[in-house]
Amino acid sequence: MENLTAFDVRAANGAHAIRMAGNLLIEAGYVTERYVGKMIQTYESNTRYFVIAPGVAIPHQRPELGALKTGAAIITLKKPINFGNPANDPVDTVIAFSAADDEAHLKVVRQIAQFLQENVNSKNQEQLELLLKKILENAI
């Protein structure tokens, strides 16, 4: 499996964290540079949008903005960062994903939501790697 995880990374801010996760997607051939730029642009215009649960951000974009195939990259932050969502900040886990189409988008969001429900108080490295494996297996 491609290198789609990075744990205990240092990020200066939310945009930097999104860039790091996005770079993993670019390097593995899941998205274009434009896609990552659009994720950062969305974050900068609405910082709270990607933060869907306590400590978790899921940056993504529309498929037509540069998603090459469905996939995900997961990073955890050494020092949690405020993304601008008072209810769910600070963020310590960034799950950036791409989807080939709208159906795949919904499938990935459902998988992430199910993972968060099952692991509400614990997101360890092994669990996150299993989530990534599940997303990638279902993308085929």
N, C-alpha and C positions, 0 to 999 in steps of 0.2 A: 504494500500500500504506500502511496506517495506520502511525503512528509507534510501532513496537514494538521499537526498539533505542535504547540509550543507552550511549555509550562513555566510559571514563575518568571514571566518576562516583565521588563520595566517599560512603561509607557508614560510619556509626558502628559498626555491628555486623551480624551476620547477619540479625537481624530487620528492620533498616533496609533492607538490600539486598533482602530478599524483598519488603518493602513497596514499594520503588521499582519493581521488576520487575512486581509485582502491580498497581500503579497504571497501568502501561502497558496491561495486559490489561483493566482496568476501563474506562479511557478509550476503548479501541477496541471495547468491547462484547462481550468474550469471557467475562467473569466478573462476578460480583457482589462487593460489598464483603465479604459473608459468606465467600466463597471465599478471598479474600486473608487475612481474619482467621483462617480455619482453617489456612491454610498456615503462618502465623506461630505459631499455637498448636501445631501439630505440630513445628515447628522448636524451639520453646521446651521442649517435653517430651522431645524426642529430637534433639539438635542434630546428630548425625552422620548421621541418616537420609537427608537429601537429597544428601549429598556422595558422588557415585558414581564419581568418578575424580579423579586429582590436579588440584586447582584448579577443579573444576567441581561446582556444586550445581544440582539440578533440582527446585526446589520445585513442588509440585502437590498436588491433593486429589482426592477422589472426585467424579465428575461430579454426583451429586445434591446436593453441598454448594455449588452455585452456578456450575457451568460452564454457560455459555449456548451455546457452540459450541467446536469444537476450534481451538486456536491456541497461540501462544507469544510470549514477549517475552524479549529477551536484553539483559543489561547486562554490561559489563565494569567492574571496579573499579580505580580509580587506585592504591589501596593495598589489596593482598590482605588478607582477613579470615579469622581462624580461626573455623570453624564447629563445632569440637568433634570433628573426625574426624582423629586424629593421623596416620593413614595417608595422607590426601589433602589435608590443610590445608597452606597457606592457600588459600582460594578467591579466584579472580580473575574467574571467569565464572559468571554466574547465568542459567540458562535456565529461566524459569518457564513452565509450560504448563498448558493446560486441555484436557480431552477430553470430547466430547459423550456418550461411552459407553465401556464397557470395551474394545471392539475398537479404538476410536480411541486410547485410552490406550496400548495395547500397540504400536500402529503408531508413535506419537510416540516412545515409549521406544526402539523399534528404530532409528528414524531418528537419534536422538541417539547411541545406542551405536555405530552405523555411522560417524557423523561423528567420534566420539572415536577410534575405531580408525584411521580414515584420517588423522587430524590429531593424532596422539598427542603430538607435540612442538610443535605450532604451532596457535594458535587466533587468527588475525588477523581484523580487522574484515570483510574481504571474505568469508572463509570462513564466519564466523558469519552474515552476511547471506544467504549462499547456503543455509545450513541452515534459517534462518527461512523463506525463500522455499519451500523444499522441504516443510516442515511445513505451511505455509499452502496450498500447491497440492494436497497430498494430503488436506487436510481437506475439500475440496469434494466 
